[in-house]
Amino acid sequence: MLNPIRNFKKPFWHYAAIASAFAWILILVLFTSTASAHVTVKPSQSPTGAWETYTIKVPVEKDINTVKIALKIPEGVAFKQYRPVPDWNVELTTAEDGTVTAVTWTAEGAGIGPGEFQQFEFVAQNPGEPAELAWDAFQYYSDGSVVEWTGAEDSDRPHSLTVVSAAEGAADHAGSHGGTDAASGTTEDAGHDHGSTNESATADNTETSGSDSASPSNESDSGSPAGTTALVLSACALLVSLVALGLTLRSRRK
């Protein structure tokens, strides 16, 4: 006579192993996709004193739209101009001395949808001395939640870093932005006007003297659906593994 319990064991372990492996694969994929959806500022390296064109890339990691992004300008960086983007308003936050301390892009329409990203460009002068620039960013969603990209490099919400150094490529970088005066041997910046701000780029800009735009106080990050799903799958995989382990030990004892 066949033993139904013995005949059940093999299929059970087979399917339990497949389910556990599948759950862990899903977790790995979800965490990888979430990690790649960070708000970033490029380039990650730049020469000292250079007038650099920086690009902030804003992907959407939730199932709802991003409607605003605020970026703090690191201390020692002189913000100069921004590139206008259709359907987006730009607001500059300034200190008492007129120094730009934050830039905020706000969507006039629907904003950036799920599965999409947007890029914003601006020009700023790097510090004259080597430094590590931390770009703190705040991503606002249509439901009122805010994701703060202000953590360390190994955190869940890291800020971007730009290493400013007197690298060997500084001369080439300077050459790409301007020319060299053959008579005097000095480098001239032919691409940027250091004395004034681009009026056409900032005509619609509204300046404020605080830091409210870049520092949310009462809003919190509600977390992404991918993160919640990954936690649920992780718990299920752990439960399956524990049940399998318990049944194995019980089977060996018998």
C-alpha positions as CSV (number, residue, x, y, z in Angstrom):
1,M,0.0,0.0,0.0
2,L,1.3,3.4,-1.0
3,N,2.2,5.9,1.7
4,P,0.5,9.2,0.8
5,I,2.7,11.2,3.1
6,R,5.9,9.9,1.6
7,N,4.5,10.5,-2.0
8,F,3.7,14.1,-1.0
9,K,7.1,14.9,0.3
10,K,9.0,15.1,-3.0
11,P,6.5,17.5,-4.8
12,F,6.3,19.7,-1.7
13,W,10.0,20.2,-1.4
14,H,10.3,20.7,-5.1
15,Y,7.7,23.4,-5.3
16,A,8.8,25.0,-2.0
17,A,12.3,25.3,-3.4
18,I,11.1,26.8,-6.6
19,A,8.8,29.3,-4.8
20,S,11.6,30.4,-2.5
21,A,14.0,30.9,-5.3
22,F,11.5,32.8,-7.4
23,A,10.7,35.1,-4.4
24,W,14.4,35.9,-3.9
25,I,14.9,36.6,-7.6
26,L,12.0,39.1,-7.5
27,I,13.4,40.7,-4.5
28,L,16.8,41.1,-6.2
29,V,15.2,42.6,-9.3
30,L,13.1,45.0,-7.4
31,F,15.9,46.2,-5.2
32,T,18.2,46.6,-8.2
33,S,15.6,48.7,-10.1
34,T,14.9,50.8,-7.0
35,A,18.6,51.5,-6.5
36,S,19.0,52.7,-10.1
37,A,16.2,55.2,-9.8
38,H,18.2,57.7,-7.7
39,V,18.2,61.4,-8.3
40,T,21.7,62.2,-9.6
41,V,23.8,65.3,-10.4
42,K,26.6,64.9,-13.0
43,P,29.4,65.2,-13.6
44,S,30.9,63.4,-10.6
45,Q,34.3,65.0,-11.2
46,S,35.2,68.5,-12.2
47,P,38.3,70.9,-12.1
48,T,38.7,73.5,-9.4
49,G,37.5,77.0,-10.4
50,A,35.8,75.7,-13.6
51,W,32.4,77.0,-14.8
52,E,30.7,73.7,-15.1
53,T,27.5,72.7,-16.7
54,Y,25.7,70.4,-14.2
55,T,22.8,68.1,-15.0
56,I,20.3,66.9,-12.4
57,K,18.5,63.7,-13.6
58,V,15.1,63.0,-11.9
59,P,13.6,59.6,-12.5
60,V,10.2,58.5,-11.0
61,E,10.4,55.5,-8.7
62,K,6.7,55.5,-7.6
63,D,3.4,54.9,-9.4
64,I,2.6,58.6,-9.2
65,N,4.0,61.7,-10.8
66,T,6.8,63.9,-9.6
67,V,5.7,67.5,-9.7
68,K,8.7,69.4,-8.1
69,I,12.4,68.9,-7.5
70,A,14.4,71.2,-5.2
71,L,18.2,71.2,-5.2
72,K,20.5,72.8,-2.6
73,I,23.6,74.5,-4.0
74,P,26.7,73.3,-2.0
75,E,28.6,75.9,-0.1
76,G,31.4,77.4,-2.2
77,V,29.6,76.9,-5.5
78,A,28.6,80.0,-7.4
79,F,25.3,79.4,-9.3
80,K,25.0,81.4,-12.5
81,Q,22.4,80.2,-15.0
82,Y,19.8,77.6,-15.7
83,R,18.5,76.1,-18.9
84,P,14.7,76.7,-19.3
85,V,12.6,73.6,-19.7
86,P,9.1,73.8,-21.2
87,D,6.2,73.5,-18.7
88,W,8.5,73.9,-15.7
89,N,8.9,77.0,-13.5
90,V,12.2,77.8,-11.9
91,E,12.6,79.5,-8.5
92,L,15.9,80.6,-7.0
93,T,16.3,80.8,-3.3
94,T,18.9,83.4,-2.2
95,A,20.8,84.4,0.9
96,E,21.0,88.0,2.2
97,D,24.1,88.6,0.1
98,G,22.4,87.5,-3.1
99,T,24.1,84.1,-3.2
100,V,21.8,81.4,-4.7
101,T,21.4,78.6,-2.1
102,A,18.8,76.5,-3.8
103,V,17.0,75.9,-7.1
104,T,13.5,74.6,-7.4
105,W,11.8,73.3,-10.6
106,T,8.0,73.1,-10.4
107,A,5.8,71.5,-13.1
108,E,3.1,73.6,-14.6
109,G,1.3,70.5,-15.9
110,A,1.3,66.9,-14.9
111,G,5.0,66.6,-14.2
112,I,7.1,63.5,-14.6
113,G,5.1,60.3,-14.9
114,P,5.9,56.8,-13.7
115,G,8.5,55.1,-15.9
116,E,9.8,58.5,-17.0
117,F,12.6,60.9,-16.1
118,Q,13.5,64.5,-16.7
119,Q,16.8,66.4,-16.8
120,F,17.5,69.9,-15.8
121,E,20.8,71.8,-16.5
122,F,22.5,74.7,-14.8
123,V,25.9,76.5,-14.9
124,A,27.9,77.1,-11.7
125,Q,31.5,77.9,-10.8
126,N,33.3,75.4,-8.7
127,P,35.3,76.4,-5.6
128,G,38.9,77.4,-6.2
129,E,40.2,74.8,-3.8
130,P,39.7,71.0,-4.0
131,A,36.4,70.0,-2.4
132,E,33.7,67.3,-2.3
133,L,30.3,68.8,-3.3
134,A,27.2,67.1,-1.8
135,W,24.1,67.8,-3.8
136,D,21.1,67.5,-1.5
137,A,17.8,67.1,-3.5
138,F,14.1,66.9,-2.5
139,Q,11.7,65.1,-4.8
140,Y,8.1,66.0,-4.5
141,Y,5.3,63.7,-5.6
142,S,1.7,64.5,-6.5
143,D,0.3,62.9,-3.3
144,G,2.3,65.4,-1.2
145,S,5.1,63.0,-0.2
146,V,8.7,64.0,-0.4
147,V,11.8,61.8,-1.0
148,E,14.9,63.4,0.5
149,W,18.0,62.5,-1.4
150,T,20.3,63.7,1.4
151,G,21.9,60.5,2.8
152,A,25.5,59.1,2.6
153,E,26.6,57.1,-0.4
154,D,25.7,53.7,1.1
155,S,22.2,54.9,2.3
156,D,18.8,54.2,0.7
157,R,18.5,57.8,-0.3
158,P,22.0,59.0,-1.1
159,H,22.9,62.5,-2.4
160,S,25.1,62.9,-5.4
161,L,28.7,63.8,-5.0
162,T,31.0,65.8,-7.2
163,V,34.8,65.7,-6.5
164,V,36.4,69.0,-7.4
165,S,40.1,68.7,-7.8
166,A,43.1,70.2,-9.7
167,A,43.2,67.3,-12.0
168,E,45.5,66.9,-15.0
169,G,42.5,67.3,-17.3
170,A,41.7,70.8,-15.9
171,A,43.5,72.5,-18.8
172,D,41.5,70.5,-21.4
173,H,38.3,71.3,-19.5
174,A,39.1,75.0,-19.5
175,G,39.9,74.8,-23.2
176,S,36.6,73.4,-24.0
177,H,34.8,76.4,-22.4
178,G,37.1,79.1,-23.7
179,G,40.3,80.0,-25.6
180,T,43.8,81.0,-24.8
181,D,45.2,84.4,-25.5
182,A,48.4,83.8,-27.4
183,A,49.9,87.1,-26.5
184,S,49.4,87.0,-22.8
185,G,49.2,83.3,-22.2
186,T,46.0,83.7,-20.2
187,T,42.9,81.6,-20.5
188,E,39.7,83.4,-21.5
189,D,36.2,82.0,-21.1
190,A,34.6,82.5,-24.5
191,G,31.5,80.5,-23.6
192,H,30.3,82.1,-20.4
193,D,29.8,85.7,-19.2
194,H,31.2,85.9,-15.7
195,G,29.9,89.4,-15.0
196,S,26.1,89.1,-15.4
197,T,23.3,86.5,-15.3
198,N,21.6,85.4,-18.5
199,E,18.5,87.7,-18.5
200,S,16.5,85.5,-20.9
201,A,17.0,82.4,-18.8
202,T,16.0,84.1,-15.6
203,A,13.2,86.5,-16.8
204,D,10.5,84.3,-15.2
205,N,12.5,83.5,-12.1
206,T,11.0,84.3,-8.7
207,E,13.7,84.9,-6.0
208,T,13.1,84.3,-2.3
209,S,15.4,84.9,0.7
210,G,14.7,81.7,2.7
211,S,15.3,78.0,2.2
212,D,11.8,76.8,2.5
213,S,11.7,75.5,-1.1
214,A,14.6,73.1,-0.5
215,S,13.8,72.1,3.1
216,P,10.5,70.4,3.6
217,S,9.4,70.4,7.2
218,N,6.0,68.7,7.6
219,E,6.0,66.3,4.6
220,S,7.4,62.8,4.8
221,D,8.5,60.1,2.5
222,S,5.8,57.5,2.1
223,G,8.1,54.9,0.5
224,S,7.9,53.3,-2.9
225,P,5.6,50.4,-3.9
226,A,8.6,48.4,-5.0
227,G,10.2,48.7,-1.5
228,T,6.9,47.5,0.1
229,T,6.5,44.6,-2.3
230,A,10.1,43.6,-1.7
231,L,9.6,43.5,2.0
232,V,6.4,41.3,1.6
233,L,8.2,38.9,-0.7
234,S,11.2,38.7,1.6
235,A,8.9,37.8,4.5
236,C,7.1,35.2,2.4
237,A,10.4,33.7,1.3
238,L,11.7,33.6,4.9
239,L,8.5,31.9,6.0
240,V,8.7,29.2,3.3
241,S,12.4,28.6,4.2
242,L,11.5,28.2,7.9
243,V,8.6,25.8,7.2
244,A,10.9,23.7,4.9
245,L,13.6,23.6,7.5
246,G,11.1,22.5,10.2
247,L,9.6,19.7,8.1
248,T,13.1,18.5,7.2
249,L,14.1,18.3,10.8
250,R,10.9,16.5,11.7
251,S,11.3,14.0,8.8
252,R,14.8,13.2,9.9
253,R,13.7,12.6,13.5
254,K,11.1,10.1,12.3
